[in-house]
Amino acid sequence: MNNIRDRWFGQLLRAALGVLPVAVITGARQTGKTTLAKSLDPKHSYHTLDDIGVLDQAQRNPDSLLATRPVILDEVQRAPQLLLAVKRAVDEQRKPGDFIITGSTNLLLMGRVADSLAGRAIYLDLPPFCPAEWMQRHDGLKPIDRLFSPDFDPADWPDEKGNWQRWLLCGGFPPALAIESDRDRGLWFAAYVQTYLERDLRQLSAVSSLPDFQRLMALAANRTGKLLNQADLARDAALSHPTAHRYLNLLETGCMITRIRPYSTNPTSGIVKTPKLLWSDCGLAAWLAGIRTRDELATRLDSGFWLEQTLHQTLQSWRAMDPTNRRIHFWRDRAGHEVDFLLEQNGKLVALEIKSGSQVGPADASGIQALKSALKKNQNLIRGVVLHGGRARPLDKNIHALPWGWMVGD
């Protein structure tokens, strides 16, 4: 990579540091947490717990690392007791922006540390790059924001060609994006998984068999975009149900996967309550699933799910920019009607249905129509969108067919 790209996330982090004494940035390794934290202000001292000497100091005398403020504490999940020292320091002298903490695990999912900074910190997730951010489009999420506007005009939606297959193979980790060759990028992903298994995973929890865990990772990758049936996954991985459940929790804690929860229109109705599995990085998911080239992708019968995984890369960036007010759901009833993504912002909803083809019609919005009928008061549903490979046009009242090209780059 020849230059450091700005992260959209930076503006959110700066705002948080102006209000709260602690900002915790979590995300998978290689998303750019350290680079972002260091770029904010050169006055911050910096300590990484990947350094054995610093790790030992954090374990033996954590308060000594906090003598100089402001400070960046990198990979803090390696010594969770350091967070208690940060809590003491904040309680003694509360000053906005004193601590930037990064971790390659979701600290909120680690029971022993989840409440140590309650009321003192904001927790922010830094996802991998999405295409528009990698191409440095500073208004790259504006089209999604416009979907929530009552005066949305389809003419304002970008009409661009997109290469989703290329983005799927590359993913959003900066080092992988800098590699042109599919073969060389595959070597990078192999090294990434090996590092995760042999270092990061062992720091999170004892795993008796790394081959078993890696097999479950591959099987989970092949289920991307689908409802997560843990019993089936455990059976196929030749693991007990509790072990498969534990391994999935470790993947989620390690910021590898996300389980999207279904949106419930009525707690007593027949809505499917099983979550849907997606990966934080589409390139890593594709590699784990054995998709290394476009030719291999072309032979897959589940390409629609992989398009959904690729578009999720942009949607998770949208959510990360306002995690307090934005949510991503999906919707499915027991009759089989489904909406792939349901974006929520300040209580308002936008339904997204994903289609890989360039030709769509009103029938392709049947899931959205079923959702409208299921909602008791559908005024919260601002509009429905069928994202497809063709041109923009209306399908029904407040339902539009729009191209997904700009979301997956050139």
N, C-alpha and C positions, 0 to 999 in steps of 0.2 A: 504494500500500500504506500503510495507516494506522498500522500498528504492526509492530515487528520480532518475528518469531516465533522462539521457542527452537528450536534444532536438537538432535535426539537425539544427534547427533555430538559435541556439546560435552563430554559426560561421558567419551567415549573420548579426546578430545584432552587434557582435563585430566589424565587418568590417565597418558597418554604423557608429558606435560610434567613429571610428577613423577618420572619415571625417566630419561629420555633428554635430552641437551642440545639436540637438534634434533627438531622435528616438522615434516614436510613435508606440506602439504595440497594435493592436486591435484584438479582438476575443471574442467569447462567454465566459461566465463565466465557470470556471473550466477547461479551456484548459491549464492552467499552466503559464499564463503571469507573475503573481507576483513571482512565484517560479523561473522562468527563469531570471527575472530582478534582483532579489536578489542574484542569484548565480554568476553573472558576476563579481562583485567587492564589497567586504565588506565595502569599503570606502564610498559608496553611502549612504547618509542619506535617510530615507524612510518615506513617509507620505501617508496614505490612506484616501481617502474621504469617505470611508465607516464608518470612525470614525466621530461621530457627531461633536465633538469638532474641528477636523481638517476641516470638511466641513464648519462649521461656520466661521472659520478663513479664509478659501479660498474665501468665499463669501464677508466677511467684509474687509479683508486686505490681498489679495492674494500675494502681494509682500513680505510679511513677511515670507512666506513658502519657499522662494527662497534664503534666506540669506546664507545658507550653500550649497555649490556645491562641487561635483556632487550630484544630488538628483534624487530619484525615486518618481514620483507622480502617485499614483495608483487610478484607477476608476475616472479619471478626467472628464468624461462626466457628473458627478453630479454637477460640477461648471465650465461650459465652459469659464467663464470669467477669470479663472486661466490661460488659454492659452494666453490671452492678456498680462498678467503679465510676462509669459515666453518670449513672443515676445519682450517686453521691455528689459528684462534682457539680452537676446541674443544680441540685438542691442547695448546695453551698453558695453558688453564684450562677444565677440564671441570666444568660446573655444570648440573644439570637445569633445563630450561625456559628456557634463555637465548635460543633462536632459534625463531621460528615463521616458516616459509617457505611461501609460496603460489605456485602456478603454474597456468596454464590449459592446461598440457600435462602428460602423464604423464612425469615426469622419468626414471622407470625405463626408459622406452622410448627415451630419447635417449642414444645410445651414448656420447657424449663426457662425459656427466655422471652416468651410472648408478652408477658405483662411487666417486664422489668423497666420499661421506659414509658409506661402509660402516662399520658398527659404531658409528656416532655418531647415526644418525637413524632414526626410524620414518616410513614413507611411508603416508599415509592418503588415501583417495579420498572426496571429498564429493560425493555424487550430488545431483541435483535433488530437490525435495520429493516425497514420495509423499503420497497423500490423507490418511492417518491423521496423519502428521506436520504437514501443513498445518493440519489441524483441531485440532492441539495435544493429541492423545491420547498421553499420556506412556507408557502401556502398550500402544501401538499395535501392537507386534510380538509381543506375548505369545502370540497365537493360533498364530503360526508356531513359536515356541519350544516350545509345548505339543505340537506334532506329534511331537517327538522323545522325548516322555515315554512310558515303558512303560504308564502308566495313563491315557493320553489318553481323555477323555470327549467324544464329539461334542456333548453338550449344552452344553459350555463354549465351543463355537465360535460366534462372533457370527452371529446370524440377522438380517441387515439388507438392505434394498434398496440397490442400488448403481446409479449412473449412469455406466457406463464410457465411454459416448460423450462425455459432457461432459468427463471427465477427459482423454480422449485428445486432444481439441481444445485443452485448456488446457495440458497438460504440467505440469512441475514447477518452472519458473523463476519466482521470485517476481514480477518485473514482469509477466510474461504472465498469471499467476494473478490479478493485481489488475485485469485488463481484462475487462469483461463482454462487450463486443461482439466477435463473431467477426471482423468486418471490421477493427476497430481492432487486435485481437490479431494478425491477419494482417500488418498493417503493422509491428508490433513484430518478428515473426519475420523479415520481409523485411529489416529493418534489422540484425537480429542476424546473419543469413547474410552480408550485405554486409560487416559489420565483420569477421566471421571470415575471409572471403575476402581482403579488402584489407589487413588488418593482422595478425591472428594467424597465418594460413597463411603469409604472406610471411616472418614471423619464423622459422617452422619450417624452411622449405625453399623453394628457387626452383621456382615452377610456371610453366611457359611459357605456359599458356592457362587463365585463370580460367574462361571459359565451359565448357571441357572438364571442368574439375574440378567445377563446379556441376552439369553434366549427370550426371556419375557420382554425385554426392550424391543427386540425385533418383532415379536408377535404383536405387541402394542402398537408399533409403528404401522404395521399392516392393517390395523383397525382405525386408523386416523379418520376423523370425520364421521365415525359411526357410533351408535349407542354402545356404551361400555358394559358388556356382560362379564362380570368378574368370574363367574363360575365357568363360563366357556373358556376364558383366557387361562384360568388356572388349569383346566383339563388339558388344553393344548400345550401348555408349558410343562406339563407333568409335575405340577406343584400343588400343594394343599391350598384350599381357598384362603385360609388366614395368611399363608406365606405370600400368595399373589397379592392379596390386599395390602400387606405391609410393603411389598416391593413397589406397588403403585404409589403408595403414600410417600415413599422415599423419592421416587421420580418427581412427584409434585413438589415436595419440599426442596428438592434440588433444582427447581425451576426448569425442569425438562419438559414436563407436560402440564396441561391445564384441563380440568374437567368442567365443561360448560354445563351449567345447571338449566333445566327446563323452566320456562316461564309458565306459571300457573294462572290461568284465567279464573279458575274457581276451585278451591281446595277440595270440594266434594265431587268434582266432575271426573270423567275418565281420562285424565291427562297422564301420559307416560312420565314417570318420575325418574327414570334412569338418566344419568348424565351422559354427555357426549364427549368423546376423547379427542383432543387436538394437541399437537406439539408446539412448543414455543418457537422452534425453528424448523421451517419446512425442509431445508436442505439436509439437516441431520436426520429428520424423520425419513426422508426418501432414501438416504444412504442406509439407514438401519433396515429399511424394508427391502433392500436389494435393488433399488432403482439407481443406477449409476450413470446411465446415458439416456438420451432421448429415444433411442431405439428400444431400450428396455421399458421405458414408460409407455411407448406406443403399443406394446403387447399386453398391457394391463387392462383388465376388464373393469377396474375401479377408478378410472382416470377422473371421473367426476368428483370423487372424494378428495383426490389430490389437488384438483383445482380449488376446492373449498379450503383445503389446508393452506394453499398458497395465498388466497385472498385474506385468510385469517391473519396473515403477517401484517397487513395494513390495518385491519380492524383492531388488533391488539395494540398497535401504536396509537390509534385514536382513543382507545379506552385509557391507556397509560397517561395521556396528557391531562386527564381530569378524573382520577380514580374515585373521587368522592361522589361525583354526580353521574358517572357513566358506568353502564353495565352491559355485558354481552350475554344473551341467553339464546336458546333455540326453543321451538315449540313443536309438539307432536301430540296428536290424540290417538286413542286406541283404535280408531278407524283407519289409521295410517296417514292422515293428513299431516303435513309437516312444513315448517318454515325453517330454513337452514340457519339463519341468524336473526335474532331480534335485538336490535340496538335500543338501549334505554338511556335517556338523558333527561334528568330533572323530571322524571315521571312520564315523559312522552316516549312513544315507541315508533320505530321504523322497522318494518319487516323486509328482510332480504332473502330472496330465493336465488340460488346459483344454478346456472345452466351453461354447459360448455359449448353448445351449438350456437350458430349465428342466426337461426330462425326460431322465433318463439311466438306464441299466440296466447290468447286469454286462458286457455286450459293450463298453461304453465304457471299461472297465478292461482291455481285451485287451493293450494295450501294457505295462501294469504287470505283468500275469500273465506275459507273455513275458520281461520283465526278471527276474522272480523265478525263472523256469526257467533263464535264462542265467547267473545268479549261482551260482557253485559252492557257496557257503555263504551263503544269503540271510538269515542272522541279522543281517547288517549293514543290511539293508533293514527299517527299523522299521515303516513302513506305506506304503500307497499312498493317494492322494487324487485323486478326480475333482472338480475345482472347476467348478461349473456355476451356472446362474441359478435353481435351485430350492431345495428344502429338504434338510436333512441327513438321511441315512439310511445304514445299512450296505449294502455291495454284496457283500462276501465277508469272509473272515477277514483282519483288519487292512487292509481296503480300505474307504474311506468316500466317499460322495458328500457334498460340503460346499459351501455357497454362497460365491461370491466377492464378494458385495455389499459387505462392510466394507472390502475392499481397494481399492475405486474410489470411495468417498465417496458423498455424497447427490446 
